[in-house]
């Protein structure tokens, strides 16, 4: 085994002023006012600590010089910083590939996992080449070095395990458990309805009530586990269709006169109320300028204590209105200015920092997620979207783990939905409950294609949300969805991706011990390129 639970050969420290390179075979892991310590917990785990009095640290780079065995059968799988964008896959050796959080190396009957435990206080990514393994630890504050003020920071816990004669999917699930031992989950399966993919923000209270009544009919007033009716973007006071989807969030707009009464009406019709928010983007001019990010005055700065209290009060209010599931969205792009697929460590950025420069960006994001969860007082479930999966595990009950599917373009659903389900399925019931996004049923997408997608999600054991104008569906569609929602209300199915080593859009799945094959393509093949 290529074991790395030991002091690395090389330690590179990048500060704002200079870089240091230490050979740990002969040198101490201390230079100037900077000290990096390694604490071996057991054969499979090692903790990394950083201390600096004055130096502002940007990156810590650890290098283990190990001969890496690669054959024609070797495949390597990594995760992503944020959601999947149809880009997760097993690949051969690619030395310059940066692999966020963890990766698996599979060869014949052996799979080795290298990773960091969830909620690391740095953005962590790996690289592997024929001569060794490298772990980058991004401890920046914004784009500047963090000012630790002689504080000792536990950067991360490295985990490294080898599995023999176990298939690669089961290994990926077991390895996720090793990286997260304190996940939180809903008490019962979450499923139901979300209005985004047929209305795209053009919604009203009347539509929500209509959808609730129709959904309740379909599930036959399932008393044991009622479905959720999730109100997506479009309810907030400052909403402008196709223009603005930010806050403030203290009340609804003219189409939503009383959000508390609406939650009550949803419950009256045998569904559970859920709601969408974008917490950090606001047009509220009354908030102080020093609450806002220096680089973007439209975004709140999560390092400001008063901002966290303000966000906590929003969550408390929404919970008091009666909403039992809160989906918070856009925080990664709001905080960092980039979507997950753009978080390339070589990106050149203008310098910026948070108000509080003494914590790493990762620490501040964890603090933000923690505040949201705490503010629910265990009255609501938290569903994160456009969040950092590895930092949110243990702080969110559910996580939207892939980019948007579509109610307009089938190719988005095919590319993003199926890839996400296959390659993030190992995080289900290990990090959180995964949400692979909705089944958007509209006239623009052939029913025969959506029918397959709905069936796969319903039988996946993960939450399924339908998005459709239910009054426009025919009897065949209603009957089919009725059966699938009944299945998904229990989520007892066991599913495994079969052809994931060699396919990014999986066609073969093992569902409850039976192989099921799907054809995801239209007669002409790929009908539209999605970048």
TORNU-133849 format. One record per residue (C-alpha): residue number from 1; residue in one letter; x, y, z. Coordinates in pm, 1 decimal, m for minus. Example, Ala and Ser with C-alpha at 12.3 -4.5 7.8 and 13.67 -1.06 7.14 Angstrom:
REM TORNU-133849
<1 "A" <1230.0 m450.0 780.0>>
<2 "S" <1367.0 m106.0 714.0>>
REM end
This chain:
REM TORNU-133849
<1 "X" <0.0 0.0 0.0>>
<2 "X" <113.5 356.1 m78.0>>
<3 "X" <61.5 467.6 282.1>>
<4 "X" <85.7 838.4 363.0>>
<5 "X" <1.9 825.7 734.0>>
<6 "X" <346.6 948.8 818.4>>
<7 "X" <538.9 1272.9 804.5>>
<8 "X" <573.2 1383.8 440.4>>
<9 "X" <908.5 1408.5 268.4>>
<10 "X" <866.7 1771.8 173.6>>
<11 "X" <680.2 2064.0 324.4>>
<12 "X" <626.9 2380.2 119.3>>
<13 "X" <483.9 2687.7 291.3>>
<14 "X" <361.6 2979.3 81.8>>
<15 "X" <313.4 3310.7 261.6>>
<16 "X" <227.0 3657.0 134.3>>
<17 "X" <594.5 3758.2 140.1>>
<18 "X" <801.3 3445.2 72.3>>
<19 "X" <794.1 3069.2 23.8>>
<20 "X" <973.5 2805.4 228.8>>
<21 "X" <1071.6 2452.2 128.3>>
<22 "X" <1160.4 2205.4 403.0>>
<23 "X" <1299.2 1855.5 363.3>>
<24 "X" <1136.8 1679.1 657.6>>
<25 "X" <1372.4 1382.1 633.9>>
<26 "X" <1643.0 1605.7 781.3>>
<27 "X" <1472.4 1934.6 874.1>>
<28 "X" <1221.8 2025.5 1142.9>>
<29 "X" <876.2 2133.0 1031.0>>
<30 "X" <933.7 2479.5 1172.6>>
<31 "X" <1079.1 2789.3 1012.0>>
<32 "X" <1070.9 3155.4 1110.0>>
<33 "X" <748.5 3199.0 1311.9>>
<34 "X" <569.6 2915.2 1130.0>>
<35 "X" <522.1 2564.4 1264.8>>
<36 "X" <344.3 2267.4 1102.5>>
<37 "X" <282.4 1961.1 1319.8>>
<38 "X" <174.8 1607.7 1235.8>>
<39 "X" <m14.3 1396.1 1488.0>>
<40 "X" <m60.6 1031.0 1391.1>>
<41 "X" <m388.1 908.9 1542.6>>
<42 "X" <m370.1 550.0 1413.8>>
<43 "X" <m262.0 356.8 1105.1>>
<44 "X" <m530.7 526.7 897.7>>
<45 "X" <m549.9 885.4 1026.1>>
<46 "X" <m315.5 1177.7 1081.7>>
<47 "X" <m402.1 1532.6 1194.0>>
<48 "X" <m223.9 1838.5 1054.5>>
<49 "X" <m176.4 2156.3 1261.2>>
<50 "X" <m49.2 2502.8 1169.2>>
<51 "X" <76.4 2784.0 1387.7>>
<52 "X" <207.5 3126.4 1287.0>>
<53 "X" <256.4 3440.0 1491.5>>
<54 "X" <290.6 3706.2 1222.0>>
<55 "X" <334.8 3541.2 884.0>>
<56 "X" <23.8 3535.7 668.0>>
<57 "X" <m2.7 3184.8 525.7>>
<58 "X" <m168.7 3111.7 191.9>>
<59 "X" <m87.7 2748.0 112.0>>
<60 "X" <65.8 2447.6 282.2>>
<61 "X" <187.5 2180.5 40.8>>
<62 "X" <272.5 1828.1 159.4>>
<63 "X" <462.6 1584.6 m61.2>>
<64 "X" <513.0 1212.7 m6.5>>
<65 "X" <773.4 1062.3 m239.1>>
<66 "X" <632.6 718.0 m318.0>>
<67 "X" <661.8 497.5 m623.7>>
<68 "X" <308.8 476.9 m764.9>>
<69 "X" <218.2 161.7 m953.1>>
<70 "X" <12.3 229.5 m1265.2>>
<71 "X" <m110.0 m30.1 m1514.3>>
<72 "X" <m358.2 m32.3 m1800.5>>
<73 "X" <m624.5 m124.8 m1541.0>>
<74 "X" <m559.7 169.9 m1307.5>>
<75 "X" <m846.8 415.3 m1267.2>>
<76 "X" <m866.0 718.4 m1039.0>>
<77 "X" <m1184.4 890.0 m913.6>>
<78 "X" <m1194.8 1227.2 m738.8>>
<79 "X" <m1471.0 1445.8 m600.0>>
<80 "X" <m1551.3 1814.5 m664.8>>
<81 "X" <m1533.8 2124.9 m448.4>>
<82 "X" <m1904.5 2197.8 m486.4>>
<83 "X" <m2182.6 2038.5 m696.0>>
<84 "X" <m2116.3 1795.8 m981.1>>
<85 "X" <m2142.6 1942.6 m1329.5>>
<86 "X" <m2161.0 1620.6 m1529.3>>
<87 "X" <m1783.2 1601.1 m1493.2>>
<88 "X" <m1724.0 1326.3 m1235.9>>
<89 "X" <m1554.8 1015.8 m1372.2>>
<90 "X" <m1290.5 748.4 m1325.1>>
<91 "X" <m976.9 841.8 m1523.0>>
<92 "X" <m628.5 711.2 m1583.9>>
<93 "X" <m322.2 885.2 m1442.4>>
<94 "X" <m330.7 1262.5 m1496.1>>
<95 "X" <m47.1 1423.3 m1293.1>>
<96 "X" <m173.1 1781.8 m1317.8>>
<97 "X" <m531.0 1691.6 m1223.9>>
<98 "X" <m633.3 1853.8 m898.2>>
<99 "X" <m862.0 1629.3 m696.0>>
<100 "X" <m1072.6 1806.0 m427.9>>
<101 "X" <m1110.5 1652.3 m82.6>>
<102 "X" <m1052.0 1285.2 m165.3>>
<103 "X" <m972.4 1035.4 m438.4>>
<104 "X" <m983.5 660.7 m496.3>>
<105 "X" <m726.7 459.9 m689.3>>
<106 "X" <m867.6 135.5 m826.7>>
<107 "X" <m671.6 m147.2 m982.5>>
<108 "X" <m795.4 m502.5 m1026.0>>
<109 "X" <m925.9 m611.1 m683.2>>
<110 "X" <m766.6 m331.9 m480.2>>
<111 "X" <m896.0 19.9 m412.8>>
<112 "X" <m705.9 275.4 m204.0>>
<113 "X" <m869.0 586.6 m60.5>>
<114 "X" <m688.2 911.5 17.3>>
<115 "X" <m884.0 1196.4 170.1>>
<116 "X" <m945.4 1448.7 444.4>>
<117 "X" <m1226.9 1426.7 694.7>>
<118 "X" <m1523.5 1656.8 642.7>>
<119 "X" <m1521.6 2014.2 770.5>>
<120 "X" <m1149.4 2064.8 722.3>>
<121 "X" <m1038.6 2420.3 796.9>>
<122 "X" <m885.4 2453.2 452.3>>
<123 "X" <m981.7 2387.8 93.5>>
<124 "X" <m790.6 2065.5 28.0>>
<125 "X" <m697.6 1899.8 m298.8>>
<126 "X" <m470.3 1616.1 m405.2>>
<127 "X" <m240.3 1535.3 m695.0>>
<128 "X" <m83.5 1201.3 m786.2>>
<129 "X" <203.0 1124.3 m1022.3>>
<130 "X" <437.3 829.5 m1076.0>>
<131 "X" <679.9 954.5 m810.4>>
<132 "X" <439.1 1045.7 m534.7>>
<133 "X" <133.5 1210.2 m382.1>>
<134 "X" <81.1 1579.7 m306.4>>
<135 "X" <m175.3 1740.5 m77.9>>
<136 "X" <m243.8 2112.7 m111.1>>
<137 "X" <m400.6 2290.9 185.3>>
<138 "X" <m546.8 2629.6 91.9>>
<139 "X" <m564.4 2827.4 417.1>>
<140 "X" <m620.1 3166.3 259.3>>
<141 "X" <m864.3 3428.9 378.7>>
<142 "X" <m1025.6 3530.4 52.1>>
<143 "X" <m718.6 3551.2 m172.0>>
<144 "X" <m486.6 3677.8 101.2>>
<145 "X" <m291.0 3488.4 361.6>>
<146 "X" <m468.1 3409.9 687.1>>
<147 "X" <m350.3 3599.2 995.7>>
<148 "X" <m354.8 3331.6 1268.4>>
<149 "X" <m218.1 3562.5 1542.2>>
<150 "X" <m18.3 3276.8 1698.3>>
<151 "X" <m330.9 3059.4 1705.7>>
<152 "X" <m281.3 2687.4 1641.4>>
<153 "X" <m516.2 2577.8 1365.6>>
<154 "X" <m609.7 2217.6 1304.2>>
<155 "X" <m604.8 2226.9 925.9>>
<156 "X" <m742.1 1881.1 855.5>>
<157 "X" <m741.5 1510.0 935.0>>
<158 "X" <m596.2 1289.1 661.5>>
<159 "X" <m744.5 942.4 614.9>>
<160 "X" <m587.6 666.3 405.7>>
<161 "X" <m728.2 313.5 370.7>>
<162 "X" <m682.8 14.9 143.2>>
<163 "X" <m962.9 m224.8 48.0>>
<164 "X" <m919.3 m561.0 m120.4>>
<165 "X" <m1177.1 m776.8 m298.1>>
<166 "X" <m1457.1 m522.5 m250.4>>
<167 "X" <m1621.4 m358.4 m549.1>>
<168 "X" <m1532.5 4.1 m610.4>>
<169 "X" <m1877.3 146.8 m534.2>>
<170 "X" <m1898.4 m17.2 m191.4>>
<171 "X" <m1545.8 104.5 m121.8>>
<172 "X" <m1644.5 461.1 m210.2>>
<173 "X" <m1936.2 443.2 34.3>>
<174 "X" <m1722.7 292.0 311.4>>
<175 "X" <m1453.0 553.7 257.9>>
<176 "X" <m1709.7 834.2 282.5>>
<177 "X" <m1814.0 691.6 620.6>>
<178 "X" <m1451.7 711.7 733.6>>
<179 "X" <m1441.3 1078.6 637.3>>
<180 "X" <m1767.3 1163.2 817.1>>
<181 "X" <m1867.3 1010.0 1149.9>>
<182 "X" <m2118.1 1274.6 1260.9>>
<183 "X" <m2358.9 1322.1 968.9>>
<184 "X" <m2715.7 1436.4 1033.9>>
<185 "X" <m3014.8 1298.1 843.7>>
<186 "X" <m3389.5 1360.5 823.7>>
<187 "X" <m3597.3 1148.4 1061.4>>
<188 "X" <m3808.6 1025.9 770.1>>
<189 "X" <m3763.3 1012.5 391.3>>
<190 "X" <m3794.7 1353.4 225.7>>
<191 "X" <m3983.3 1372.9 m105.0>>
<192 "X" <m4250.4 1577.8 m277.4>>
<193 "X" <m4276.7 1880.6 m505.1>>
<194 "X" <m4073.6 2185.5 m610.3>>
<195 "X" <m4218.2 2446.4 m846.0>>
<196 "X" <m3897.5 2570.3 m1011.2>>
<197 "X" <m3869.3 2357.2 m1325.5>>
<198 "X" <m4210.5 2435.5 m1466.4>>
<199 "X" <m4260.8 2792.6 m1338.8>>
<200 "X" <m3901.8 2926.7 m1318.7>>
<201 "X" <m3990.8 3191.6 m1061.6>>
<202 "X" <m4324.1 3299.8 m1210.9>>
<203 "X" <m4529.0 3180.3 m914.0>>
<204 "X" <m4803.5 3293.6 m679.1>>
<205 "X" <m4974.0 3177.5 m360.6>>
<206 "X" <m5270.3 3054.2 m564.8>>
<207 "X" <m5038.7 2833.9 m773.5>>
<208 "X" <m4875.6 2692.2 m461.9>>
<209 "X" <m5215.0 2603.6 m310.1>>
<210 "X" <m5329.7 2447.8 m638.4>>
<211 "X" <m5009.9 2240.0 m661.0>>
<212 "X" <m5047.5 2135.7 m296.0>>
<213 "X" <m5403.5 2013.3 m347.8>>
<214 "X" <m5308.5 1820.3 m661.9>>
<215 "X" <m5001.5 1667.3 m495.3>>
<216 "X" <m5210.5 1560.8 m197.8>>
<217 "X" <m5452.5 1383.7 m429.9>>
<218 "X" <m5169.7 1194.9 m601.2>>
<219 "X" <m5019.3 1065.2 m277.9>>
<220 "X" <m5365.4 983.4 m138.0>>
<221 "X" <m5302.1 1197.5 168.5>>
<222 "X" <m5010.5 981.1 279.9>>
<223 "X" <m5050.5 1025.3 656.4>>
<224 "X" <m4744.5 821.1 756.2>>
<225 "X" <m4502.7 1038.6 561.3>>
<226 "X" <m4652.8 1348.6 403.8>>
<227 "X" <m4480.2 1499.7 98.3>>
<228 "X" <m4310.6 1840.2 99.1>>
<229 "X" <m4436.4 2132.8 m105.1>>
<230 "X" <m4121.9 2341.6 m163.8>>
<231 "X" <m4174.9 2703.2 m270.3>>
<232 "X" <m3876.2 2800.2 m482.6>>
<233 "X" <m3750.3 3139.3 m600.2>>
<234 "X" <m4023.7 3396.5 m668.2>>
<235 "X" <m4191.5 3452.4 m331.5>>
<236 "X" <m3955.6 3714.8 m184.1>>
<237 "X" <m4042.3 4082.5 m149.7>>
<238 "X" <m3778.0 4218.5 m392.9>>
<239 "X" <m3813.8 3948.6 m657.6>>
<240 "X" <m3806.2 4060.5 m1021.0>>
<241 "X" <m3874.2 3786.3 m1274.3>>
<242 "X" <m3562.9 3709.5 m1480.9>>
<243 "X" <m3382.1 4000.4 m1314.9>>
<244 "X" <m3333.5 3966.7 m939.1>>
<245 "X" <m3353.9 3667.4 m706.2>>
<246 "X" <m3200.7 3802.0 m386.0>>
<247 "X" <m3330.6 3926.5 m51.6>>
<248 "X" <m3441.1 4070.6 181.4>>
<249 "X" <m3641.6 3779.4 319.5>>
<250 "X" <m3864.8 3925.7 589.8>>
<251 "X" <m4187.1 3893.9 390.1>>
<252 "X" <m4335.8 3786.0 58.2>>
<253 "X" <m4422.1 4003.3 m241.2>>
<254 "X" <m4768.6 4106.1 m360.2>>
<255 "X" <m4833.1 3753.6 m491.6>>
<256 "X" <m4747.0 3611.2 m147.9>>
<257 "X" <m4927.8 3835.1 103.8>>
<258 "X" <m4878.2 3617.2 412.9>>
<259 "X" <m4607.1 3350.1 420.6>>
<260 "X" <m4709.7 3220.4 761.7>>
<261 "X" <m5070.7 3167.0 652.9>>
<262 "X" <m4948.4 2997.4 336.0>>
<263 "X" <m4746.8 2746.2 540.7>>
<264 "X" <m5062.1 2675.1 741.3>>
<265 "X" <m5266.6 2623.3 422.6>>
<266 "X" <m5007.7 2378.0 290.4>>
<267 "X" <m5034.8 2177.9 611.8>>
<268 "X" <m5414.1 2194.1 595.0>>
<269 "X" <m5389.2 2014.6 261.6>>
<270 "X" <m5180.5 1726.9 401.3>>
<271 "X" <m4839.9 1843.5 278.4>>
<272 "X" <m4538.4 1982.6 458.7>>
<273 "X" <m4416.4 2334.8 373.6>>
<274 "X" <m4066.2 2393.2 239.9>>
<275 "X" <m3903.8 2710.7 107.8>>
<276 "X" <m3605.1 2843.4 m89.4>>
<277 "X" <m3380.4 3136.4 11.3>>
<278 "X" <m3060.7 3304.8 m106.1>>
<279 "X" <m2928.1 3435.2 223.1>>
<280 "X" <m2622.7 3639.6 125.9>>
<281 "X" <m2740.1 3842.9 m174.8>>
<282 "X" <m2952.4 4140.6 m75.4>>
<283 "X" <m3077.3 4470.9 m212.2>>
<284 "X" <m3167.2 4595.1 135.2>>
<285 "X" <m3005.5 4941.7 148.8>>
<286 "X" <m3065.9 4975.8 521.7>>
<287 "X" <m2798.2 4722.9 612.2>>
<288 "X" <m2462.7 4878.5 709.0>>
<289 "X" <m2191.3 4899.0 443.7>>
<290 "X" <m1943.8 4724.9 677.5>>
<291 "X" <m2169.8 4414.7 668.2>>
<292 "X" <m2092.0 4371.7 300.9>>
<293 "X" <m1802.9 4208.1 120.1>>
<294 "X" <m1532.5 4452.7 16.6>>
<295 "X" <m1526.3 4304.7 m332.0>>
<296 "X" <m1905.5 4308.2 m384.2>>
<297 "X" <m2139.6 4533.6 m187.8>>
<298 "X" <m2442.0 4324.6 m287.3>>
<299 "X" <m2312.0 4028.2 m83.7>>
<300 "X" <m2305.7 4001.7 294.8>>
<301 "X" <m1971.7 3922.8 460.8>>
<302 "X" <m2002.1 3599.4 658.1>>
<303 "X" <m1709.3 3693.7 883.2>>
<304 "X" <m1904.3 3983.1 1040.5>>
<305 "X" <m2071.7 3861.2 1364.6>>
<306 "X" <m2375.2 4087.2 1312.1>>
<307 "X" <m2427.8 3934.6 965.4>>
<308 "X" <m2441.5 3586.0 1114.2>>
<309 "X" <m2696.0 3706.8 1370.2>>
<310 "X" <m2898.3 3869.1 1090.6>>
<311 "X" <m2897.6 3541.3 893.4>>
<312 "X" <m2990.6 3345.1 1205.9>>
<313 "X" <m3292.2 3571.7 1254.8>>
<314 "X" <m3403.9 3510.0 894.3>>
<315 "X" <m3389.4 3133.4 954.3>>
<316 "X" <m3571.7 3168.3 1287.0>>
<317 "X" <m3847.3 3376.2 1125.1>>
<318 "X" <m3895.4 3128.4 840.1>>
<319 "X" <m3903.1 2841.9 1087.6>>
<320 "X" <m4157.2 3029.0 1301.3>>
<321 "X" <m4372.0 3080.8 991.1>>
<322 "X" <m4399.3 2702.4 984.1>>
<323 "X" <m4160.6 2595.1 706.2>>
<324 "X" <m4013.8 2255.2 788.8>>
<325 "X" <m3750.5 2242.8 513.1>>
<326 "X" <m3528.3 2540.2 425.1>>
<327 "X" <m3327.8 2524.0 104.3>>
<328 "X" <m3050.3 2784.2 106.1>>
<329 "X" <m2882.5 2847.9 m226.0>>
<330 "X" <m2604.5 3039.9 m408.3>>
<331 "X" <m2372.7 3079.9 m110.1>>
<332 "X" <m2058.5 2946.8 m282.5>>
<333 "X" <m2084.4 3179.2 m581.7>>
<334 "X" <m2183.3 3465.6 m350.8>>
<335 "X" <m1893.9 3415.8 m108.1>>
<336 "X" <m1619.0 3324.2 m354.0>>
<337 "X" <m1742.3 3478.7 m677.6>>
<338 "X" <m1716.5 3148.9 m866.5>>
<339 "X" <m1917.6 2834.7 m930.3>>
<340 "X" <m1763.5 2509.4 m812.7>>
<341 "X" <m1626.3 2408.0 m1152.1>>
<342 "X" <m1438.9 2742.1 m1167.6>>
<343 "X" <m1253.6 2686.7 m838.4>>
<344 "X" <m922.5 2617.5 m1005.8>>
<345 "X" <m624.9 2672.1 m771.7>>
<346 "X" <m424.4 2829.0 m1055.0>>
<347 "X" <m687.4 3097.7 m1116.6>>
<348 "X" <m550.2 3452.4 m1106.2>>
<349 "X" <m773.6 3674.0 m894.4>>
<350 "X" <m778.8 4028.5 m767.8>>
<351 "X" <m678.2 4041.9 m403.0>>
<352 "X" <m956.8 4051.9 m149.3>>
<353 "X" <m1021.1 3941.1 206.4>>
<354 "X" <m1302.4 3915.9 458.1>>
<355 "X" <m1360.7 4165.8 736.9>>
<356 "X" <m1219.0 3911.7 983.4>>
<357 "X" <m878.5 3815.0 841.9>>
<358 "X" <m790.9 3577.3 1128.6>>
<359 "X" <m985.3 3280.0 996.6>>
<360 "X" <m949.3 3077.8 679.6>>
<361 "X" <m1222.6 3092.6 416.8>>
<362 "X" <m1308.9 2731.7 498.8>>
<363 "X" <m1343.6 2814.1 870.3>>
<364 "X" <m1577.2 3103.8 791.1>>
<365 "X" <m1794.3 2891.2 562.6>>
<366 "X" <m1825.1 2621.2 830.3>>
<367 "X" <m1918.2 2891.4 1082.3>>
<368 "X" <m2185.9 3018.8 839.0>>
<369 "X" <m2335.6 2670.6 785.9>>
<370 "X" <m2328.5 2606.1 1161.9>>
<371 "X" <m2517.6 2926.4 1235.4>>
<372 "X" <m2793.6 2832.7 990.1>>
<373 "X" <m2839.0 2486.8 1142.1>>
<374 "X" <m2835.3 2621.5 1498.4>>
<375 "X" <m3099.0 2883.7 1412.9>>
<376 "X" <m3355.1 2616.0 1317.2>>
<377 "X" <m3364.7 2494.4 1677.5>>
<378 "X" <m3433.5 2145.1 1535.8>>
<379 "X" <m3766.1 2260.5 1389.8>>
<380 "X" <m3664.9 2255.1 1020.8>>
<381 "X" <m3447.4 2046.0 792.4>>
<382 "X" <m3165.1 2217.8 607.4>>
<383 "X" <m3111.4 2151.0 236.7>>
<384 "X" <m2795.4 2310.0 99.7>>
<385 "X" <m2762.9 2403.4 m267.7>>
<386 "X" <m2450.9 2552.1 m430.0>>
<387 "X" <m2272.9 2470.3 m105.6>>
<388 "X" <m1933.8 2311.3 m41.8>>
<389 "X" <m2029.5 1946.1 12.6>>
<390 "X" <m1728.3 1850.5 222.0>>
<391 "X" <m1767.1 2153.0 450.9>>
<392 "X" <m2144.4 2109.5 485.6>>
<393 "X" <m2146.9 1743.4 589.7>>
<394 "X" <m2268.5 1720.4 948.6>>
<395 "X" <m2430.3 2065.4 922.8>>
<396 "X" <m2697.7 1991.3 660.0>>
<397 "X" <m2959.4 1717.0 652.9>>
<398 "X" <m2970.6 1719.9 273.2>>
<399 "X" <m2747.9 1852.1 m2.7>>
<400 "X" <m2822.9 1930.1 m367.6>>
<401 "X" <m2517.7 1755.7 m507.6>>
<402 "X" <m2542.9 1838.0 m878.8>>
<403 "X" <m2596.5 2137.2 m1103.1>>
<404 "X" <m2946.0 2217.1 m1230.3>>
<405 "X" <m3134.0 1969.1 m1443.7>>
<406 "X" <m3404.7 2123.7 m1661.8>>
<407 "X" <m3769.6 2141.0 m1751.8>>
<408 "X" <m3675.3 2279.5 m2092.2>>
<409 "X" <m3363.4 2098.2 m2214.7>>
<410 "X" <m3335.3 1718.9 m2173.9>>
<411 "X" <m2958.4 1727.2 m2228.0>>
<412 "X" <m2905.8 1913.2 m1899.6>>
<413 "X" <m3093.4 1640.8 m1713.1>>
<414 "X" <m2909.6 1366.3 m1900.2>>
<415 "X" <m2564.7 1516.6 m1845.7>>
<416 "X" <m2597.7 1649.7 m1491.6>>
<417 "X" <m2865.1 1436.8 m1326.8>>
<418 "X" <m2745.8 1087.6 m1416.8>>
<419 "X" <m2376.0 1162.4 m1361.7>>
<420 "X" <m2452.1 1322.4 m1026.1>>
<421 "X" <m2659.9 1029.3 m903.3>>
<422 "X" <m2393.9 775.7 m999.8>>
<423 "X" <m2087.8 953.9 m865.2>>
<424 "X" <m2232.6 1121.9 m556.6>>
<425 "X" <m2443.1 823.2 m446.7>>
<426 "X" <m2169.4 711.5 m207.3>>
<427 "X" <m2225.8 1033.2 m8.8>>
<428 "X" <m2592.4 941.1 46.8>>
<429 "X" <m2650.8 838.7 408.2>>
<430 "X" <m2280.2 893.5 477.3>>
<431 "X" <m2242.4 1274.9 447.5>>
<432 "X" <m2614.5 1366.4 426.4>>
<433 "X" <m2916.4 1270.6 216.1>>
<434 "X" <m2827.4 1360.7 m140.7>>
<435 "X" <m3071.5 1548.8 m362.5>>
<436 "X" <m2987.5 1491.9 m731.1>>
<437 "X" <m3246.3 1753.4 m832.3>>
<438 "X" <m3601.2 1742.8 m959.7>>
<439 "X" <m3793.8 1564.7 m1229.5>>
<440 "X" <m3900.4 1863.2 m1440.9>>
<441 "X" <m4204.9 1752.8 m1639.7>>
<442 "X" <m4306.2 1989.8 m1918.0>>
<443 "X" <m4411.0 1967.7 m2280.9>>
<444 "X" <m4058.1 2064.7 m2392.3>>
<445 "X" <m3910.5 1733.1 m2272.6>>
<446 "X" <m4033.6 1401.7 m2416.6>>
<447 "X" <m4226.9 1209.5 m2151.9>>
<448 "X" <m4055.2 882.3 m2246.0>>
<449 "X" <m3719.1 1030.4 m2141.2>>
<450 "X" <m3846.4 1196.8 m1824.4>>
<451 "X" <m4029.2 877.9 m1735.5>>
<452 "X" <m3697.5 690.7 m1715.4>>
<453 "X" <m3532.3 965.7 m1511.3>>
<454 "X" <m3827.0 970.9 m1268.7>>
<455 "X" <m3814.2 593.6 m1230.2>>
<456 "X" <m3440.9 592.9 m1159.3>>
<457 "X" <m3463.2 867.5 m896.2>>
<458 "X" <m3770.0 713.5 m733.5>>
<459 "X" <m3590.0 379.0 m698.0>>
<460 "X" <m3256.6 528.0 m595.1>>
<461 "X" <m3337.1 557.3 m225.2>>
<462 "X" <m3264.7 932.3 m251.1>>
<463 "X" <m3523.8 1213.9 m227.8>>
<464 "X" <m3738.1 1276.4 m536.0>>
<465 "X" <m3902.9 1611.5 m605.2>>
<466 "X" <m4154.0 1644.2 m890.8>>
<467 "X" <m4174.7 1978.1 m1071.9>>
<468 "X" <m4477.2 2008.6 m1301.2>>
<469 "X" <m4812.1 2173.6 m1351.8>>
<470 "X" <m4998.5 1873.2 m1220.4>>
<471 "X" <m5330.6 1990.2 m1365.7>>
<472 "X" <m5188.4 1952.1 m1717.7>>
<473 "X" <m5065.2 1592.9 m1679.7>>
<474 "X" <m5263.1 1309.3 m1835.9>>
<475 "X" <m5394.1 1003.5 m1651.7>>
<476 "X" <m5097.8 785.9 m1752.1>>
<477 "X" <m4853.3 1041.2 m1612.4>>
<478 "X" <m5050.2 1090.4 m1291.4>>
<479 "X" <m5080.7 716.3 m1230.7>>
<480 "X" <m4711.2 665.8 m1298.9>>
<481 "X" <m4605.6 946.7 m1063.9>>
<482 "X" <m4844.5 817.8 m799.5>>
<483 "X" <m4666.7 481.9 m800.5>>
<484 "X" <m4320.3 640.1 m795.8>>
<485 "X" <m4401.3 882.3 m513.5>>
<486 "X" <m4534.3 592.3 m307.3>>
<487 "X" <m4203.6 410.7 m360.3>>
<488 "X" <m3998.4 719.3 m282.2>>
<489 "X" <m4194.1 799.5 32.1>>
<490 "X" <m4022.8 495.7 185.9>>
<491 "X" <m3673.9 512.4 22.6>>
<492 "X" <m3588.5 155.5 117.4>>
<493 "X" <m3448.7 62.9 m225.4>>
<494 "X" <m3085.5 m37.2 m265.8>>
<495 "X" <m2919.3 86.1 m584.4>>
<496 "X" <m2568.6 53.3 m723.3>>
<497 "X" <m2415.6 208.5 m1036.7>>
<498 "X" <m2267.7 m75.0 m1244.1>>
<499 "X" <m2088.4 73.4 m1544.8>>
<500 "X" <m1943.0 374.3 m1361.5>>
<501 "X" <m1577.8 281.6 m1415.3>>
<502 "X" <m1609.1 329.3 m1792.3>>
<503 "X" <m1915.0 551.4 m1840.7>>
<504 "X" <m2004.5 904.3 m1725.5>>
<505 "X" <m2373.9 866.3 m1821.6>>
<506 "X" <m2453.7 531.8 m1667.0>>
<507 "X" <m2683.6 294.4 m1847.1>>
<508 "X" <m2671.2 m5.1 m1610.0>>
<509 "X" <m2787.1 m5.8 m1248.4>>
<510 "X" <m2843.4 m275.1 m988.6>>
<511 "X" <m3175.9 m195.3 m821.7>>
<512 "X" <m3269.4 m424.5 m533.7>>
<513 "X" <m3059.5 m704.1 m681.1>>
<514 "X" <m3194.0 m671.3 m1035.6>>
<515 "X" <m2998.7 m525.8 m1327.8>>
<516 "X" <m3179.3 m244.4 m1504.9>>
<517 "X" <m3059.2 m87.3 m1831.5>>
<518 "X" <m3158.8 257.8 m1955.4>>
<519 "X" <m3122.1 427.4 m2291.4>>
<520 "X" <m3084.7 798.3 m2216.6>>
<521 "X" <m3050.0 916.6 m2574.4>>
<522 "X" <m3289.2 1047.9 m2833.9>>
<523 "X" <m3303.4 887.5 m3176.2>>
<524 "X" <m3051.9 1139.9 m3312.7>>
<525 "X" <m2814.1 1087.5 m3018.4>>
<526 "X" <m2695.4 1398.4 m2832.1>>
<527 "X" <m2932.4 1675.0 m2941.5>>
<528 "X" <m2754.2 1970.1 m2776.7>>
<529 "X" <m2409.9 2035.1 m2632.2>>
<530 "X" <m2412.6 2142.2 m2266.8>>
<531 "X" <m2087.6 2302.5 m2151.8>>
REM end
